[in-house]
Amino acid sequence: MTAADLLADLAALDRTLGSIEAVLDPAAKRVEIAELQEQVSAPDLWDDQENAQRVTSKLSRLQAEVDRLAALRGRVDDLEVLIQLAEEEHDASTLAEAQRDLKGLGGDIDALEVRTLLSGEYDIRDALVTVRSEAGGVDAADFAAMLLRMYLRWAERHGYATEVYDTSYAEEAGIKSATFTVREPFAYGMLSVEQGTHRLVRISPFDNQGRRQTSFAGVDVLPVTEETDHIDIPEADIRVDVFRSSGPGGQSVNTTDSAVRITHLPTGLVVSCQNEKSQLQNKAAALRVLQSRLLERARAEKEAEMRELKGDAGNSWGSQMRSYVLHPYQMVKDLRTEHEVGNPDAVFDGDIDGFIDAGVRWRRQQGDR
């Protein structure tokens, strides 16, 4: 590419970044940061620990957003100077360096642009994710375990905190289901596009005859509840059962009855948690999961009512949303966005940003129609 080509591409990125800055409004965020810093400096801040955590968490998030925008703006300005320098000095190596920098800058700006599309009511929340095996027997249980690892690796790649609440292991291999949280602003907005049925096609490692097997796993994604949600669960509406935690193959993890299962009697929803050491901690965690599911239930009912009022069937994504093919060829393809890659190993190792970004953009397009 010539210097003129690079400058033209950089100008396009500059316009995109300008649009992002207009949406995120860093000036307004700096004003809010100053106000939060005053609250943080108050000597009695930690008298109310929950409020203190909210304030400090919000301050950290806003500061990170402003710093990220400033860093991208600085990279745009620096790259323009580098390209002009390479052009003036006819320096091919500097021009090649500028081209590499431009590609990386484009990817980072695209990723931030996707963040501006996450404007749903709960998009900013942490995510509560459940992966479960569906049709396909032991292959489906193994596939569910592969998806669980994929999402945990995705979070690990980005430095997002995760916590596994409950895992139900299958008898031969894999898992029946697992529930975990991803604690990161906008985790729900990002991961909500992963909801649906995932399909795996491969030569089954559990089939002695080496036949091709198709198996399915389901992914549910909910926003984590907050204090402001006011999801009231009367004690009379729940049944609490305790049992002994166990690991794969029935191996004992805890010799006391610390695991908790909660049944919400009015709806029949059942949640469990065995990750914590004490029964009280597991009950609290299970209640948080139940609250998230009740919140999502209420949101879905409200959405259905609005669709009925509009006389519109809504923008259904359909159940099956992604295929992972390992045989006779290698491919992972999203059936909604048409985004596909030819390296399933990388996808199963958590490289799913392309699918998430495409899903967020697709969802926004569907909403705009």
MARFI-465273 format. One record per residue (C-alpha): residue number from 1; residue in three letters; x, y, z. Coordinates in Angstrom, 1 decimal, m for minus. Each point is the difference from the previous one (the first is absolute). Layout:
MARFI-465273
SITE, NUM, ALA, X, Y, Z $
...
//
This chain:
MARFI-465273
SITE, 1, MET, 0.0, 0.0, 0.0 $
SITE, 2, THR, 1.1, 3.5, m0.7 $
SITE, 3, ALA, 0.2, 2.8, 2.6 $
SITE, 4, ALA, m3.1, 1.6, m1.6 $
SITE, 5, ASP, m1.9, m3.3, 0.4 $
SITE, 6, LEU, 1.0, m0.3, 3.6 $
SITE, 7, LEU, m1.0, 3.7, 0.7 $
SITE, 8, ALA, m3.4, m0.6, m1.6 $
SITE, 9, ASP, m0.6, m3.1, 2.1 $
SITE, 10, LEU, 1.1, 1.8, 3.1 $
SITE, 11, ALA, m2.4, 2.9, m0.8 $
SITE, 12, ALA, m2.8, m2.5, m0.1 $
SITE, 13, LEU, 1.0, m1.4, 3.4 $
SITE, 14, ASP, 0.2, 3.6, 1.3 $
SITE, 15, ARG, m3.6, 0.5, m1.0 $
SITE, 16, THR, m1.1, m3.2, 1.6 $
SITE, 17, LEU, 1.8, 0.9, 3.2 $
SITE, 18, GLY, m1.6, 3.5, m0.1 $
SITE, 19, SER, m3.5, m1.7, m0.2 $
SITE, 20, ILE, 0.9, m2.2, 3.0 $
SITE, 21, GLU, 1.2, 3.1, 2.0 $
SITE, 22, ALA, m3.3, 1.7, m0.8 $
SITE, 23, VAL, m1.9, m3.0, 1.4 $
SITE, 24, LEU, 2.1, m0.7, 3.1 $
SITE, 25, ASP, 0.5, 3.8, 0.7 $
SITE, 26, PRO, 3.4, m0.1, 1.9 $
SITE, 27, ALA, m0.5, 3.6, 1.2 $
SITE, 28, ALA, m3.2, m0.9, 1.9 $
SITE, 29, LYS, 1.8, m3.1, 1.4 $
SITE, 30, ARG, 2.8, 2.1, 1.3 $
SITE, 31, VAL, m2.5, 2.2, 1.9 $
SITE, 32, GLU, m1.6, m3.2, 1.5 $
SITE, 33, ILE, 3.5, m1.3, 0.9 $
SITE, 34, ALA, 0.7, 3.2, 1.9 $
SITE, 35, GLU, m3.2, m0.4, 1.9 $
SITE, 36, LEU, 0.7, m3.7, 0.8 $
SITE, 37, GLN, 3.5, 0.9, 1.1 $
SITE, 38, GLU, m1.4, 2.4, 2.6 $
SITE, 39, GLN, m2.2, m2.8, 1.3 $
SITE, 40, VAL, 2.9, m2.4, 0.2 $
SITE, 41, SER, 2.0, 2.5, 2.0 $
SITE, 42, ALA, m2.7, 0.3, 2.6 $
SITE, 43, PRO, 1.3, m1.5, 3.3 $
SITE, 44, ASP, m3.3, m1.8, 0.7 $
SITE, 45, LEU, m0.2, m1.6, m3.4 $
SITE, 46, TRP, 0.6, m3.6, 1.3 $
SITE, 47, ASP, m2.6, 0.3, 2.7 $
SITE, 48, ASP, m2.3, m1.3, m2.7 $
SITE, 49, GLN, 2.0, m2.7, m1.7 $
SITE, 50, GLU, m2.5, m0.8, m2.7 $
SITE, 51, ASN, m0.3, 3.6, m1.0 $
SITE, 52, ALA, 3.8, 0.4, 0.1 $
SITE, 53, GLN, 0.5, m2.9, m2.3 $
SITE, 54, ARG, m2.5, 1.4, m2.5 $
SITE, 55, VAL, 1.6, 3.4, 0.1 $
SITE, 56, THR, 3.6, m1.3, m0.4 $
SITE, 57, SER, m1.0, m2.5, m2.7 $
SITE, 58, LYS, m1.8, 2.7, m2.0 $
SITE, 59, LEU, 2.9, 2.4, 0.4 $
SITE, 60, SER, 2.4, m2.7, m1.2 $
SITE, 61, ARG, m2.2, m0.8, m3.0 $
SITE, 62, LEU, m0.4, 3.6, m1.1 $
SITE, 63, GLN, 3.7, 0.8, 0.4 $
SITE, 64, ALA, 0.8, m3.1, m2.1 $
SITE, 65, GLU, m2.4, 1.1, m2.8 $
SITE, 66, VAL, 1.4, 3.6, 0.0 $
SITE, 67, ASP, 3.6, m1.3, 0.0 $
SITE, 68, ARG, m0.8, m2.5, m2.8 $
SITE, 69, LEU, m1.5, 2.8, m2.2 $
SITE, 70, ALA, 3.0, 2.3, 0.7 $
SITE, 71, ALA, 2.5, m2.7, m0.9 $
SITE, 72, LEU, m1.8, m0.7, m3.3 $
SITE, 73, ARG, m0.1, 3.7, m0.8 $
SITE, 74, GLY, 3.8, 0.2, 0.7 $
SITE, 75, ARG, 0.7, m3.0, m2.2 $
SITE, 76, VAL, m1.9, 1.6, m2.9 $
SITE, 77, ASP, 2.0, 3.2, 0.3 $
SITE, 78, ASP, 3.3, m1.8, 0.4 $
SITE, 79, LEU, m0.7, m2.3, m3.0 $
SITE, 80, GLU, m0.7, 3.0, m2.2 $
SITE, 81, VAL, 3.4, 1.5, 0.9 $
SITE, 82, LEU, 1.7, m3.4, m0.7 $
SITE, 83, ILE, m1.6, m0.3, m3.4 $
SITE, 84, GLN, 0.9, 3.5, m1.0 $
SITE, 85, LEU, 3.6, m0.6, 1.2 $
SITE, 86, ALA, 0.3, m3.2, m2.1 $
SITE, 87, GLU, m1.3, 1.8, m3.0 $
SITE, 88, GLU, 2.4, 3.0, 0.3 $
SITE, 89, GLU, 3.0, m2.3, 0.5 $
SITE, 90, HIS, m1.1, m2.7, m2.4 $
SITE, 91, ASP, 0.6, m2.5, 2.7 $
SITE, 92, ALA, m1.6, m3.4, m1.0 $
SITE, 93, SER, 0.6, m1.6, 3.4 $
SITE, 94, THR, m1.7, 2.8, 1.9 $
SITE, 95, LEU, m2.9, m0.2, m2.4 $
SITE, 96, ALA, m0.3, m3.7, 0.6 $
SITE, 97, GLU, 0.0, 0.7, 3.7 $
SITE, 98, ALA, m2.7, 2.5, m0.4 $
SITE, 99, GLN, m2.1, m2.5, m2.0 $
SITE, 100, ARG, 0.3, m2.5, 2.9 $
SITE, 101, ASP, m0.9, 2.6, 2.5 $
SITE, 102, LEU, m3.0, 1.1, m2.1 $
SITE, 103, LYS, m1.4, m3.5, 0.0 $
SITE, 104, GLY, 0.3, m0.4, 3.8 $
SITE, 105, LEU, m1.5, 3.4, 0.5 $
SITE, 106, GLY, m2.9, m0.9, m2.3 $
SITE, 107, GLY, m0.8, m3.1, 2.0 $
SITE, 108, ASP, 0.1, 1.9, 3.3 $
SITE, 109, ILE, m2.3, 2.7, m1.3 $
SITE, 110, ASP, m2.4, m2.6, m1.4 $
SITE, 111, ALA, m0.2, m1.7, 3.4 $
SITE, 112, LEU, m0.8, 3.3, 1.7 $
SITE, 113, GLU, m2.6, 0.8, m2.6 $
SITE, 114, VAL, m1.8, m3.3, 0.8 $
SITE, 115, ARG, m0.1, 1.2, 3.7 $
SITE, 116, THR, m2.0, 3.1, m1.1 $
SITE, 117, LEU, m2.6, m2.4, m1.5 $
SITE, 118, LEU, m0.7, m1.5, 3.5 $
SITE, 119, SER, m2.7, 2.4, 1.1 $
SITE, 120, GLY, m2.6, m2.5, 1.3 $
SITE, 121, GLU, m1.5, 0.4, 3.5 $
SITE, 122, TYR, 2.2, m2.7, 1.5 $
SITE, 123, ASP, 2.9, m0.1, m2.5 $
SITE, 124, ILE, 2.4, 1.6, 2.5 $
SITE, 125, ARG, m0.6, m2.8, 2.6 $
SITE, 126, ASP, 2.2, m3.0, 0.9 $
SITE, 127, ALA, m1.1, m3.2, m1.8 $
SITE, 128, LEU, m1.4, m3.2, 1.5 $
SITE, 129, VAL, 0.6, m2.8, m2.5 $
SITE, 130, THR, m1.4, m3.5, 0.0 $
SITE, 131, VAL, 1.3, m2.7, m2.4 $
SITE, 132, ARG, m1.9, m3.3, m0.2 $
SITE, 133, SER, 0.2, m3.1, m2.1 $
SITE, 134, GLU, m2.9, m0.8, m2.3 $
SITE, 135, ALA, m0.6, m2.7, m2.6 $
SITE, 136, GLY, 2.9, m2.2, m0.8 $
SITE, 137, GLY, 0.7, m2.1, 3.1 $
SITE, 138, VAL, 3.6, m0.1, 1.3 $
SITE, 139, ASP, 1.2, 2.1, m3.0 $
SITE, 140, ALA, m2.4, 2.8, 1.0 $
SITE, 141, ALA, 1.3, m0.1, 3.6 $
SITE, 142, ASP, 3.6, 0.1, m1.3 $
SITE, 143, PHE, m1.0, 2.9, m2.4 $
SITE, 144, ALA, m1.5, 1.9, 3.0 $
SITE, 145, ALA, 3.3, m0.3, 1.9 $
SITE, 146, MET, 1.8, 1.3, m3.1 $
SITE, 147, LEU, m2.3, 3.0, m0.1 $
SITE, 148, LEU, 0.4, 0.7, 3.7 $
SITE, 149, ARG, 3.8, 0.0, m0.4 $
SITE, 150, MET, m0.3, 2.2, m3.1 $
SITE, 151, TYR, m1.9, 2.7, 1.9 $
SITE, 152, LEU, 2.3, m0.2, 3.0 $
SITE, 153, ARG, 3.1, 0.3, m2.3 $
SITE, 154, TRP, m1.6, 3.0, m1.8 $
SITE, 155, ALA, m0.4, 1.7, 3.4 $
SITE, 156, GLU, 3.5, m0.9, 1.0 $
SITE, 157, ARG, 1.4, 1.4, m3.2 $
SITE, 158, HIS, m1.5, 3.3, 0.8 $
SITE, 159, GLY, 0.8, 0.0, 3.7 $
SITE, 160, TYR, m3.7, m0.2, 1.0 $
SITE, 161, ALA, m0.8, m1.6, 3.4 $
SITE, 162, THR, m2.2, m3.1, 0.0 $
SITE, 163, GLU, m1.6, m2.1, 2.7 $
SITE, 164, VAL, m1.5, m3.5, m0.6 $
SITE, 165, TYR, m3.1, m0.4, 2.1 $
SITE, 166, ASP, m1.0, m3.6, m0.8 $
SITE, 167, THR, 1.1, m2.8, m2.2 $
SITE, 168, SER, m2.0, m3.2, m0.6 $
SITE, 169, TYR, 2.3, m2.6, m1.4 $
SITE, 170, ALA, m1.1, m2.7, m2.5 $
SITE, 171, GLU, 0.7, m3.7, 0.8 $
SITE, 172, GLU, 2.4, m0.9, m2.8 $
SITE, 173, ALA, 1.5, 3.3, m1.1 $
SITE, 174, GLY, m0.7, 3.7, m0.1 $
SITE, 175, ILE, m2.8, 1.9, 1.9 $
SITE, 176, LYS, m3.7, 0.0, 0.1 $
SITE, 177, SER, 0.0, 3.8, 0.9 $
SITE, 178, ALA, 2.1, 2.7, 1.6 $
SITE, 179, THR, m0.8, 3.5, 1.1 $
SITE, 180, PHE, 2.5, 2.8, 0.4 $
SITE, 181, THR, 0.3, 3.8, 0.1 $
SITE, 182, VAL, 2.3, 2.3, m2.0 $
SITE, 183, ARG, 0.6, 3.1, 2.1 $
SITE, 184, GLU, 0.8, 2.8, m2.4 $
SITE, 185, PRO, m2.0, 3.1, m1.1 $
SITE, 186, PHE, m1.9, m0.8, m3.2 $
SITE, 187, ALA, 0.6, m3.8, 0.4 $
SITE, 188, TYR, m3.7, m0.6, m0.4 $
SITE, 189, GLY, m0.3, 2.2, m3.1 $
SITE, 190, MET, 2.9, m1.9, m1.6 $
SITE, 191, LEU, m0.9, m3.5, 1.0 $
SITE, 192, SER, m3.8, 0.3, m0.5 $
SITE, 193, VAL, 0.6, m0.5, m3.7 $
SITE, 194, GLU, 1.4, m3.5, 0.8 $
SITE, 195, GLN, m3.4, m1.2, 1.3 $
SITE, 196, GLY, m1.6, m2.8, m2.0 $
SITE, 197, THR, 0.8, m3.6, m1.2 $
SITE, 198, HIS, 3.5, m0.8, m1.1 $
SITE, 199, ARG, 0.6, m3.0, m2.3 $
SITE, 200, LEU, 3.1, m2.2, m0.3 $
SITE, 201, VAL, 0.8, m2.4, m2.9 $
SITE, 202, ARG, 3.0, m2.3, 0.4 $
SITE, 203, ILE, 1.2, m3.5, 0.1 $
SITE, 204, SER, m1.1, m1.1, 3.4 $
SITE, 205, PRO, 2.9, m1.0, 2.3 $
SITE, 206, PHE, m2.6, m2.1, 1.9 $
SITE, 207, ASP, m1.1, m2.1, m2.9 $
SITE, 208, ASN, 2.1, m3.2, m0.6 $
SITE, 209, GLN, m1.0, 0.0, m3.6 $
SITE, 210, GLY, 1.3, 3.5, m0.6 $
SITE, 211, ARG, m3.3, 1.4, m1.4 $
SITE, 212, ARG, m0.8, 3.6, m0.4 $
SITE, 213, GLN, m2.2, 1.4, 2.8 $
SITE, 214, THR, m2.1, 3.1, 0.2 $
SITE, 215, SER, m0.6, 1.3, 3.5 $
SITE, 216, PHE, m1.5, 3.1, 1.6 $
SITE, 217, ALA, 0.6, 2.3, 3.0 $
SITE, 218, GLY, m2.1, 3.0, 1.2 $
SITE, 219, VAL, 1.3, 3.3, 1.4 $
SITE, 220, ASP, m2.2, 2.3, 2.1 $
SITE, 221, VAL, 1.3, 3.5, 0.9 $
SITE, 222, LEU, m1.6, 2.2, 2.7 $
SITE, 223, PRO, 0.9, 3.4, 1.5 $
SITE, 224, VAL, 1.1, m0.2, 3.6 $
SITE, 225, THR, m2.4, 1.7, 2.3 $
SITE, 226, GLU, 0.8, 3.2, 2.0 $
SITE, 227, GLU, m1.4, 1.6, 3.1 $
SITE, 228, THR, m2.2, 2.3, m2.1 $
SITE, 229, ASP, m1.8, m2.9, m1.7 $
SITE, 230, HIS, m2.3, m0.6, 3.0 $
SITE, 231, ILE, m0.6, m3.7, m0.7 $
SITE, 232, ASP, m1.8, m1.0, 3.2 $
SITE, 233, ILE, 0.0, m3.7, 0.7 $
SITE, 234, PRO, m2.1, m0.9, 3.1 $
SITE, 235, GLU, 1.3, m2.9, 2.1 $
SITE, 236, ALA, m3.4, m1.7, m0.4 $
SITE, 237, ASP, 0.5, m0.1, m3.8 $
SITE, 238, ILE, 3.2, m2.1, 0.1 $
SITE, 239, ARG, 1.0, m3.4, 1.1 $
SITE, 240, VAL, 3.7, m0.5, 1.1 $
SITE, 241, ASP, 1.6, m3.4, m0.2 $
SITE, 242, VAL, 3.6, m0.7, 1.1 $
SITE, 243, PHE, 2.2, m2.8, m1.3 $
SITE, 244, ARG, 3.6, m1.0, m0.1 $
SITE, 245, SER, 2.2, 1.6, m2.7 $
SITE, 246, SER, 1.6, m2.4, m2.4 $
SITE, 247, GLY, 2.4, 0.1, m3.0 $
SITE, 248, PRO, 0.5, m2.2, m3.1 $
SITE, 249, GLY, m0.8, m3.6, 0.5 $
SITE, 250, GLY, m1.7, 0.7, 3.4 $
SITE, 251, GLN, 3.3, 0.9, 1.7 $
SITE, 252, SER, m0.7, 1.8, 3.2 $
SITE, 253, VAL, 1.0, 3.7, 0.0 $
SITE, 254, ASN, m1.5, 0.8, 3.4 $
SITE, 255, THR, m0.8, m2.4, 2.8 $
SITE, 256, THR, m2.8, 2.2, 1.3 $
SITE, 257, ASP, m3.4, 0.8, m1.4 $
SITE, 258, SER, 1.0, 3.4, m1.2 $
SITE, 259, ALA, m1.4, 0.0, m3.6 $
SITE, 260, VAL, m3.4, 1.7, m0.3 $
SITE, 261, ARG, m2.9, m0.5, m2.5 $
SITE, 262, ILE, m2.8, 2.6, 0.0 $
SITE, 263, THR, m3.4, m0.6, m1.7 $
SITE, 264, HIS, m2.1, 3.1, m0.7 $
SITE, 265, LEU, m3.5, m1.5, 0.6 $
SITE, 266, PRO, m2.1, 2.5, m2.0 $
SITE, 267, THR, 2.0, m0.5, m3.2 $
SITE, 268, GLY, 1.7, m3.3, 0.5 $
SITE, 269, LEU, 3.4, 1.4, m0.7 $
SITE, 270, VAL, 2.8, m2.0, 1.7 $
SITE, 271, VAL, 3.5, 1.3, 0.6 $
SITE, 272, SER, 2.9, m1.5, 2.0 $
SITE, 273, CYS, 3.5, 1.1, 1.2 $
SITE, 274, GLN, 2.8, m2.2, 1.4 $
SITE, 275, ASN, 3.0, 2.3, m0.7 $
SITE, 276, GLU, 0.3, 1.6, 3.4 $
SITE, 277, LYS, 1.2, m1.7, 3.2 $
SITE, 278, SER, m2.9, 0.8, 2.2 $
SITE, 279, GLN, m3.7, m0.6, m0.3 $
SITE, 280, LEU, m0.8, 3.6, 0.6 $
SITE, 281, GLN, 2.3, 1.2, m2.8 $
SITE, 282, ASN, m1.5, m2.5, m2.4 $
SITE, 283, LYS, m3.5, 1.0, 0.9 $
SITE, 284, ALA, 0.8, 3.7, m0.6 $
SITE, 285, ALA, 1.6, m0.8, m3.3 $
SITE, 286, ALA, m2.9, m2.2, m1.1 $
SITE, 287, LEU, m2.4, 2.8, 0.9 $
SITE, 288, ARG, 1.9, 2.4, m2.2 $
SITE, 289, VAL, m0.3, m2.5, m2.9 $
SITE, 290, LEU, m3.7, m0.3, 0.7 $
SITE, 291, GLN, m0.5, 3.7, 0.1 $
SITE, 292, SER, 1.8, 0.3, m3.4 $
SITE, 293, ARG, m2.3, m2.6, m1.5 $
SITE, 294, LEU, m3.1, 1.7, 1.4 $
SITE, 295, LEU, 1.2, 3.3, m1.3 $
SITE, 296, GLU, 0.4, m1.5, m3.5 $
SITE, 297, ARG, m3.4, m1.6, 0.2 $
SITE, 298, ALA, m1.6, 3.3, 0.8 $
SITE, 299, ARG, 1.9, 1.7, m2.8 $
SITE, 300, ALA, m1.0, m2.7, m2.5 $
SITE, 301, GLU, m3.7, 0.3, 1.1 $
SITE, 302, LYS, 0.1, 3.8, m0.4 $
SITE, 303, GLU, 1.7, m0.4, m3.4 $
SITE, 304, ALA, m2.7, m2.5, m1.1 $
SITE, 305, GLU, m2.7, 2.4, 1.1 $
SITE, 306, MET, 1.5, 2.9, m2.1 $
SITE, 307, ARG, 0.3, m2.3, m3.1 $
SITE, 308, GLU, m3.7, m0.9, 0.4 $
SITE, 309, LEU, m1.0, 3.6, 0.3 $
SITE, 310, LYS, 2.0, 0.8, m3.1 $
SITE, 311, GLY, m1.5, m3.0, m1.8 $
SITE, 312, ASP, 3.6, m1.1, m0.8 $
SITE, 313, ALA, 1.4, m3.4, 0.4 $
SITE, 314, GLY, 3.3, 1.6, 0.9 $
SITE, 315, ASN, 3.5, m0.7, m1.2 $
SITE, 316, SER, 0.4, m3.7, 0.9 $
SITE, 317, TRP, 3.6, m1.2, m0.2 $
SITE, 318, GLY, m1.1, m3.6, m0.3 $
SITE, 319, SER, 1.3, m2.7, 2.2 $
SITE, 320, GLN, 3.1, m1.3, m1.9 $
SITE, 321, MET, 2.5, 2.8, m0.3 $
SITE, 322, ARG, 3.5, m1.5, m0.6 $
SITE, 323, SER, 1.5, m3.1, m1.6 $
SITE, 324, TYR, 3.4, m1.4, 0.9 $
SITE, 325, VAL, 1.1, m2.5, m2.7 $
SITE, 326, LEU, 3.1, m2.1, 0.6 $
SITE, 327, HIS, m0.7, m2.6, m2.7 $
SITE, 328, PRO, 0.1, m0.4, m3.0 $
SITE, 329, TYR, 1.4, 3.6, 0.0 $
SITE, 330, GLN, 0.9, 2.5, 2.6 $
SITE, 331, MET, m2.2, 3.0, 0.5 $
SITE, 332, VAL, m2.0, 2.0, 2.6 $
SITE, 333, LYS, m2.9, 2.0, m1.4 $
SITE, 334, ASP, m2.6, 2.3, 1.6 $
SITE, 335, LEU, m3.3, m0.7, m1.7 $
SITE, 336, ARG, m1.4, 3.5, 0.7 $
SITE, 337, THR, 2.9, 2.3, m1.0 $
SITE, 338, GLU, 1.8, m2.4, m2.5 $
SITE, 339, HIS, 3.2, 0.7, 1.8 $
SITE, 340, GLU, 2.3, m3.0, m0.3 $
SITE, 341, VAL, 3.6, m1.1, 0.7 $
SITE, 342, GLY, 1.9, m3.1, m1.1 $
SITE, 343, ASN, 1.8, m0.6, 3.3 $
SITE, 344, PRO, m2.3, m1.8, 2.6 $
SITE, 345, ASP, 3.0, m0.6, 2.3 $
SITE, 346, ALA, 0.5, 3.7, 0.5 $
SITE, 347, VAL, m3.7, 0.6, 0.5 $
SITE, 348, PHE, m0.2, m2.7, 2.7 $
SITE, 349, ASP, 3.0, 1.6, 1.6 $
SITE, 350, GLY, m2.0, 3.2, 0.5 $
SITE, 351, ASP, 0.6, 1.9, m3.2 $
SITE, 352, ILE, m3.7, 1.1, m0.5 $
SITE, 353, ASP, 0.3, 3.8, m0.1 $
SITE, 354, GLY, m0.8, 0.0, m3.7 $
SITE, 355, PHE, m3.2, m2.0, 0.6 $
SITE, 356, ILE, m1.0, 2.3, 2.9 $
SITE, 357, ASP, 0.7, 3.2, m2.0 $
SITE, 358, ALA, m1.9, m1.3, m3.0 $
SITE, 359, GLY, m2.9, m1.0, 2.3 $
SITE, 360, VAL, m0.3, 3.4, 1.6 $
SITE, 361, ARG, 0.0, 1.8, m3.3 $
SITE, 362, TRP, m2.6, m2.5, m1.4 $
SITE, 363, ARG, m2.2, 0.5, 3.0 $
SITE, 364, ARG, 0.2, 3.8, m0.4 $
SITE, 365, GLN, m0.9, m0.3, m3.7 $
SITE, 366, GLN, m3.0, m2.2, 0.8 $
SITE, 367, GLY, m1.2, 2.6, 2.5 $
SITE, 368, ASP, 0.4, 2.8, m2.5 $
SITE, 369, ARG, m2.3, m1.7, m2.5 $
//
